Amino acid sequence: MPAYDARRPDASGRRRPVPLDGSDFTLECSTVIAAIGQSVDRSLPEREGLAVTAWGIAADERTFVTNLPGVFAGGDGVLGADLAVRAVAAGRMAAAAIHQFLSGEAVTGEAPTAAIAMRPIDDAERAAIFRAIERAARVRPPEIPMERRRASFDEVEGRLPGEDATREARRCLTCGCRKADCCQVRTLATEYGVDVYRFAGARRRFSQDVSHPEVIYEPGKCICCDACVRIAAAAGERPGLALIGRGFDVAMAVPFGEPLSAGLRKVARQCAEACPTGALALRTARSCDACSLGVSQVRRGPNDEIQTGRPGERTEVPVARKKGTPRSMQLCAISASPRRALRTLCQTPSLVTHLPVANSPVRPR
């Protein structure tokens, strides 16, 4: 095989490997795997009247609509050879657009959702994030014996049994946020078109408290809504939870520096289910599971109590208010009228300092 030089760009500006004359050499090996390039065969879509690009079928990046009415395209057919997960995502987003088309609605694609990125991120913080990812070995599917493979064209790999399939599916890394799809702050920020980068400031570094056997605490997502503090107090937890610190360093913690396992012995699950952002989350919960668990939103009851829990269940937590404190400031993200609370939040910069959204403690310019 020859050696290659990939330093010189071609006419398109890309660096392509060029074989070097007289560089052939022999390499002894037991197995050779041929890695071939892949590209989209554009002749068929062109014959059908579809517009194409240099990579594949031309389609809108949000709606996946092509130039032919009722025809949608996505994945490798549009992007060329790419990651499988991008094709899966394209299928989900295209499904939303197709549903709109079949329902006679305007095809606009998936509604954009508010999101905030942890940035900038250094190597130490990146290492902490990856350490928090649970490691699990891949579940191998059953395979037919070699003798049967040689004598037939039967599928070599069989299907995974139900339990193994579930265990393998849970190896998906997801986004790392256990309430990405049902975060109340994210939902309201999306509804009101909040600019999450409106207020500049240093963010909290990523960290996780994994000392509790049932829940995980990620301080960077805590908005200091006080719901878990009140739930623990109502249940008689000792020492319970408290908001500790001053100014922008305020955070939920167990008093006297005790671990989370010491502060939550009885109502850890209720606190995790009541948390509006996933700062407190069940160890077993995943972003795709949280909303399907039937966990209700935190709400204010008729007697000024906080109500949480699953459908058919209710936990009531009395609210102690300081005289003269604005009601919207006390309720934060768990107001009985969360839309009004968020509207007040967006219109009053002084209140924003009490609600560090997602991973960023916001600070007015």
Secondary structure as GFF3:
##gff-version 3
##sequence-region A 1 365
A	DSSP	beta_strand	4	5	.	.	.	ID=ss1
A	DSSP	beta_strand	18	19	.	.	.	ID=ss2
A	DSSP	alpha_helix	43	47	.	.	.	ID=ss3
A	DSSP	alpha_helix	76	79	.	.	.	ID=ss4
A	DSSP	alpha_helix	84	102	.	.	.	ID=ss5
A	DSSP	alpha_helix	123	131	.	.	.	ID=ss6
A	DSSP	alpha_helix	146	151	.	.	.	ID=ss7
A	DSSP	alpha_helix	162	169	.	.	.	ID=ss8
A	DSSP	alpha_helix	184	191	.	.	.	ID=ss9
A	DSSP	beta_strand	215	217	.	.	.	ID=ss10
A	DSSP	three_ten_helix	219	221	.	.	.	ID=ss11
A	DSSP	alpha_helix	227	234	.	.	.	ID=ss12
A	DSSP	beta_strand	242	244	.	.	.	ID=ss13
A	DSSP	three_ten_helix	247	249	.	.	.	ID=ss14
A	DSSP	beta_strand	251	253	.	.	.	ID=ss15
A	DSSP	three_ten_helix	255	257	.	.	.	ID=ss16
A	DSSP	alpha_helix	260	263	.	.	.	ID=ss17
A	DSSP	alpha_helix	268	274	.	.	.	ID=ss18
A	DSSP	beta_strand	280	282	.	.	.	ID=ss19
A	DSSP	three_ten_helix	291	293	.	.	.	ID=ss20
A	DSSP	beta_strand	299	300	.	.	.	ID=ss21
A	DSSP	beta_strand	305	308	.	.	.	ID=ss22
A	DSSP	beta_strand	315	318	.	.	.	ID=ss23
A	DSSP	alpha_helix	327	331	.	.	.	ID=ss24
A	DSSP	three_ten_helix	332	334	.	.	.	ID=ss25
A	DSSP	alpha_helix	338	347	.	.	.	ID=ss26
A	DSSP	alpha_helix	349	352	.	.	.	ID=ss27
###
